[in-house]
Amino acid sequence: MTYCVVMSQTHPVRYNVGSCSNRGPSIPVVYDHGDTETTRQLYGPNSRNEFQPGFITFRAINNERAAMAICSGVKPTGCNTEHVS
């Protein structure tokens, strides 16, 4: 079974499945090109306080309890995940 299939079974991506503090796993990434700072610079100045770069996050949940499937390159630290997914 592929990793995404397993993750979707253990951490379902649907409305009202968890809370902002109850996120799915975040896995560190190894950069082939760039680094955490270049990833941070890809986002707007207000969004940069909402995440930690260098991760792939599965099932981040925002204030409205909506689940985001994957946050590429970042681990959300705030509850406005819709701005960093």
Secondary structure, DSSP 8 states (H G I E B T S, - for coil): --HHHHHHHHS--STTSS-TTS---EEE---SS--HHHHHHTS-TTGGGGEEESEEEEEEE-TT--EEEEETTEEE-SS-GGGT-
